[in-house]
């Protein structure tokens, strides 16, 4: 007798999820979270948010269209189709709604107080770092995109204490140093112009500046060690942010899309991350992402080291 070939349970579930737009929401939250990384209500809210941009004139039910297209985006692993691209572009257009650095005095007061509450470090508005996202081997300009780990995009991210991304620059290849990317960014110019009443914190891959505090390379006193520990307590928030966003959106572990779409997919994931953070959706439990290998800045500008010394004496002496 011929053998009965059983379907893969995951494929069976996929068929059931796509059979009707109502079926998607008949599963319990823990199943939806394991499959889409998000609970039912979040997906419903996202469908409503994107519906005007994604509905097309067709005989098919509008809600069914949008649910299928949004859930296709949420299941993205390493490839992109036209449907996924349309959802990603719709999310990218909302970046100014969901991603913004604290620019108003009351917003800056809140940010500074939150960082001080967790670390005792004064005047911090955000943590900055770059994270490398692997991409497929390019056919052009390979030498620009390659770094010591392969071919990558270097995405600059700034986050707050709640792990919400407040600024991002996603356009530079993996060969570019974190400090170079920050210096070319609009945020750097705004800090230099004195627009913000506060500072950023970063690792030794950045030069210590009056508005950007980095650790002592070789602490010579207990007060310098306390400074480093407090700064590290702030900086762990960016490592947690990287861990969560890469755990939620597996495509960020290795993107296999055309070069012109890489920044779109990463930006869409940033927007989704912030929507989930703002709505306090349950984040996956993930270990901290190990820091990328950093080429430390060997000589810091005296204007930056003077501010670092003043903070050390006043708050950690």
C-alpha positions as CSV (number, residue, x, y, z in Angstrom):
1,X,0.0,0.0,0.0
2,X,1.2,3.5,-0.7
3,X,2.3,5.5,2.2
4,X,0.3,8.4,3.5
5,X,2.4,11.6,3.3
6,X,1.7,13.9,6.3
7,X,1.8,17.6,5.8
8,X,4.3,19.7,7.8
9,X,2.3,21.1,10.8
10,X,3.7,24.6,10.1
11,X,2.5,24.4,6.5
12,X,-0.9,23.2,7.7
13,X,-1.1,26.2,10.0
14,X,-0.1,28.6,7.2
15,X,-2.9,27.3,5.1
16,X,-5.4,27.6,7.9
17,X,-4.2,31.2,8.7
18,X,-4.6,32.3,5.1
19,X,-7.9,30.5,4.4
20,X,-10.0,33.3,5.8
21,X,-9.2,36.7,7.4
22,X,-11.2,35.6,10.4
23,X,-9.1,32.5,10.9
24,X,-6.0,34.5,11.8
25,X,-7.6,35.7,14.9
26,X,-9.1,32.4,16.0
27,X,-5.7,31.3,17.3
28,X,-4.6,32.0,20.9
29,X,-2.1,34.8,21.5
30,X,0.8,32.5,22.3
31,X,0.4,30.8,18.9
32,X,0.2,34.1,17.1
33,X,3.2,35.4,19.0
34,X,5.3,32.3,18.1
35,X,4.3,32.7,14.5
36,X,4.2,36.4,13.9
37,X,6.1,37.6,17.0
38,X,3.0,39.8,17.9
39,X,-0.4,39.2,19.6
40,X,-3.8,39.5,18.1
41,X,-4.6,43.0,19.1
42,X,-1.4,44.4,17.8
43,X,-2.0,42.8,14.4
44,X,-5.5,44.2,14.3
45,X,-4.3,47.6,15.2
46,X,-1.6,47.4,12.5
47,X,-4.1,46.3,9.9
48,X,-6.2,49.3,10.7
49,X,-3.2,51.6,10.6
50,X,-2.1,50.4,7.2
51,X,-5.5,49.7,5.6
52,X,-5.8,53.0,3.6
53,X,-2.4,52.4,2.0
54,X,-2.8,48.7,1.2
55,X,-6.4,48.1,0.1
56,X,-6.7,47.6,-3.6
57,X,-9.9,47.7,-5.8
58,X,-10.7,44.0,-6.1
59,X,-13.5,41.5,-5.7
60,X,-11.7,40.1,-2.7
61,X,-12.8,41.3,0.8
62,X,-10.7,44.3,1.8
63,X,-10.0,43.1,5.3
64,X,-8.8,39.8,3.9
65,X,-6.4,41.6,1.5
66,X,-4.8,43.7,4.2
67,X,-4.6,40.9,6.8
68,X,-2.8,38.7,4.3
69,X,-0.4,41.4,3.2
70,X,0.4,42.5,6.7
71,X,0.9,39.0,8.1
72,X,3.0,38.2,5.1
73,X,5.3,41.1,6.2
74,X,5.4,39.9,9.8
75,X,6.4,36.4,8.7
76,X,9.3,37.7,6.5
77,X,12.4,35.7,7.1
78,X,15.0,36.2,4.3
79,X,13.2,37.0,1.1
80,X,10.9,39.7,-0.2
81,X,8.0,39.7,-2.6
82,X,5.9,42.5,-4.0
83,X,3.4,42.2,-1.2
84,X,6.0,42.4,1.5
85,X,7.6,45.4,-0.2
86,X,4.3,47.4,-0.3
87,X,3.8,46.8,3.5
88,X,7.4,47.8,4.2
89,X,7.1,51.0,2.2
90,X,3.8,51.8,4.1
91,X,5.7,51.4,7.4
92,X,8.6,53.5,6.2
93,X,6.3,56.4,5.4
94,X,5.3,56.4,9.1
95,X,8.8,56.7,10.5
96,X,8.3,60.4,11.5
97,X,5.2,59.4,13.4
98,X,6.8,56.6,15.4
99,X,10.5,57.6,15.5
100,X,11.6,60.9,16.9
101,X,14.4,62.3,19.1
102,X,13.2,64.3,22.1
103,X,13.3,67.9,20.8
104,X,11.0,69.7,23.2
105,X,12.2,70.8,26.7
106,X,9.6,68.7,28.5
107,X,10.6,65.6,26.4
108,X,14.2,66.2,27.2
109,X,13.5,66.6,30.9
110,X,11.8,63.2,31.0
111,X,14.6,61.5,29.1
112,X,17.3,62.9,31.3
113,X,15.4,61.9,34.5
114,X,14.8,58.4,33.3
115,X,18.4,57.8,32.5
116,X,19.5,59.3,35.8
117,X,17.0,57.1,37.7
118,X,18.5,53.9,36.2
119,X,22.2,54.8,36.4
120,X,22.8,58.0,38.3
121,X,24.4,59.4,35.1
122,X,23.4,63.1,34.4
123,X,21.9,64.7,31.3
124,X,21.6,61.6,29.0
125,X,19.1,61.9,26.2
126,X,19.9,58.6,24.4
127,X,22.4,55.8,23.8
128,X,24.0,55.5,20.3
129,X,25.6,52.6,18.6
130,X,25.8,50.8,15.3
131,X,24.8,47.3,14.5
132,X,25.9,45.3,11.5
133,X,23.2,43.5,9.5
134,X,24.3,40.7,7.2
135,X,23.3,41.0,3.6
136,X,23.7,38.6,0.6
137,X,26.9,38.9,-1.4
138,X,26.6,42.0,-3.6
139,X,27.4,41.9,-7.3
140,X,28.7,45.5,-7.3
141,X,30.9,47.5,-4.9
142,X,31.8,44.5,-2.8
143,X,34.8,46.2,-1.2
144,X,32.6,49.0,0.2
145,X,30.1,46.6,1.9
146,X,32.5,44.1,3.3
147,X,33.9,44.2,6.9
148,X,35.7,41.6,9.0
149,X,32.5,39.5,9.4
150,X,31.3,39.5,5.8
151,X,28.9,41.8,3.8
152,X,26.9,44.1,6.0
153,X,24.9,47.3,6.4
154,X,25.9,49.3,9.4
155,X,22.7,50.7,11.0
156,X,23.1,53.5,13.5
157,X,20.5,53.5,16.2
158,X,19.7,55.7,19.2
159,X,17.4,54.5,21.9
160,X,15.9,55.7,25.2
161,X,15.5,53.9,28.5
162,X,12.3,52.2,27.3
163,X,14.2,50.7,24.4
164,X,12.3,52.9,22.0
165,X,14.3,53.9,18.9
166,X,14.5,57.7,18.8
167,X,16.8,58.1,15.8
168,X,18.2,55.9,13.1
169,X,20.5,56.2,10.1
170,X,20.2,53.2,7.7
171,X,22.2,53.8,4.6
172,X,25.8,53.2,5.2
173,X,27.8,50.0,4.3
174,X,29.5,47.8,6.8
175,X,32.9,49.1,6.0
176,X,32.1,52.5,7.5
177,X,33.1,53.1,11.1
178,X,30.4,54.0,13.7
179,X,32.1,57.3,14.5
180,X,32.1,58.3,10.8
181,X,28.4,57.5,10.4
182,X,27.5,59.6,13.4
183,X,29.6,62.6,12.2
184,X,27.8,62.5,8.9
185,X,24.4,62.4,10.5
186,X,21.9,65.2,11.0
187,X,21.8,64.4,14.7
188,X,25.5,65.2,15.1
189,X,25.0,68.6,13.5
190,X,22.1,69.4,15.7
191,X,24.1,68.5,18.8
192,X,27.0,70.6,17.6
193,X,24.6,73.5,17.1
194,X,23.4,73.3,20.7
195,X,19.8,72.3,19.8
196,X,19.6,69.7,22.6
197,X,20.0,70.2,26.3
198,X,21.8,67.0,27.1
199,X,24.2,64.3,25.8
200,X,24.5,61.0,24.1
201,X,26.4,58.0,25.5
202,X,28.4,55.6,23.4
203,X,31.2,53.1,23.5
204,X,35.0,53.6,22.8
205,X,34.3,53.4,19.1
206,X,33.3,57.1,19.3
207,X,35.4,60.1,20.3
208,X,34.5,61.7,23.6
209,X,32.8,65.0,22.8
210,X,31.1,67.6,25.0
211,X,27.8,66.1,23.9
212,X,28.9,62.5,23.6
213,X,30.3,60.7,26.7
214,X,32.3,57.5,26.2
215,X,34.1,55.4,28.9
216,X,37.6,55.9,30.2
217,X,39.8,53.5,28.2
218,X,41.9,52.7,31.3
219,X,40.3,53.9,34.5
220,X,43.0,55.2,37.0
221,X,40.8,55.8,40.0
222,X,37.7,54.5,41.7
223,X,35.7,57.6,40.6
224,X,36.6,56.9,36.9
225,X,35.6,53.2,37.4
226,X,32.2,54.4,38.9
227,X,31.8,56.7,35.9
228,X,32.4,53.7,33.5
229,X,29.9,51.5,35.4
230,X,27.2,54.1,35.3
231,X,27.7,54.8,31.6
232,X,27.6,51.0,31.0
233,X,24.3,50.8,32.8
234,X,23.0,53.4,30.4
235,X,24.5,51.8,27.3
236,X,23.1,48.3,28.1
237,X,19.7,49.7,26.8
238,X,21.0,49.9,23.2
239,X,22.3,46.3,23.5
240,X,18.9,45.2,24.7
241,X,17.2,47.1,21.8
242,X,19.4,45.4,19.3
243,X,18.7,42.0,20.9
244,X,14.9,42.5,20.8
245,X,14.6,43.9,17.3
246,X,16.8,41.1,15.9
247,X,14.9,38.4,17.8
248,X,11.5,39.7,16.7
249,X,12.4,40.2,13.1
250,X,14.5,37.3,12.0
251,X,15.1,38.8,8.6
252,X,17.6,41.2,10.3
253,X,19.9,38.2,10.9
254,X,20.5,37.9,7.2
255,X,18.8,40.0,4.5
256,X,18.5,38.5,1.1
257,X,17.0,41.3,-0.9
258,X,18.1,43.7,-3.6
259,X,20.5,46.4,-2.3
260,X,18.0,49.2,-2.9
261,X,15.4,47.5,-0.6
262,X,17.7,46.7,2.3
263,X,17.2,50.0,4.0
264,X,13.4,49.8,3.5
265,X,13.2,46.5,5.2
266,X,15.4,47.6,8.2
267,X,13.4,50.8,8.6
268,X,10.1,49.0,8.5
269,X,11.4,46.7,11.3
270,X,12.4,49.8,13.3
271,X,8.9,51.2,12.9
272,X,7.3,47.9,14.0
273,X,9.6,47.7,17.0
274,X,8.6,51.2,18.1
275,X,4.9,50.6,17.6
276,X,5.2,47.4,19.8
277,X,7.3,49.3,22.4
278,X,4.9,52.2,22.6
279,X,1.9,49.9,23.0
280,X,3.9,47.9,25.5
281,X,3.6,44.6,23.7
282,X,5.4,41.7,25.3
283,X,9.0,41.5,24.0
284,X,10.7,38.2,23.6
285,X,13.2,37.2,26.2
286,X,16.6,37.4,24.6
287,X,20.2,37.4,25.7
288,X,22.1,40.7,25.2
289,X,23.7,41.0,21.8
290,X,27.4,40.9,22.1
291,X,29.1,44.2,21.1
292,X,30.5,44.3,17.6
293,X,34.3,44.5,17.6
294,X,35.2,48.1,18.2
295,X,38.2,49.9,16.9
296,X,38.7,52.3,19.9
297,X,39.4,55.9,19.5
298,X,42.9,56.4,20.8
299,X,43.0,60.2,21.4
300,X,39.9,62.0,22.6
301,X,39.5,65.8,21.9
302,X,40.3,67.9,25.0
303,X,36.9,69.6,25.0
304,X,35.2,66.2,25.4
305,X,37.6,64.9,28.1
306,X,37.1,68.1,30.1
307,X,33.4,67.5,30.2
308,X,34.0,63.9,31.1
309,X,36.3,64.9,34.0
310,X,33.8,67.5,35.3
311,X,31.0,64.9,35.3
312,X,33.3,62.4,37.0
313,X,34.2,64.9,39.8
314,X,30.7,66.1,40.4
315,X,28.8,62.8,40.3
316,X,31.2,60.0,40.9
317,X,34.0,61.6,43.0
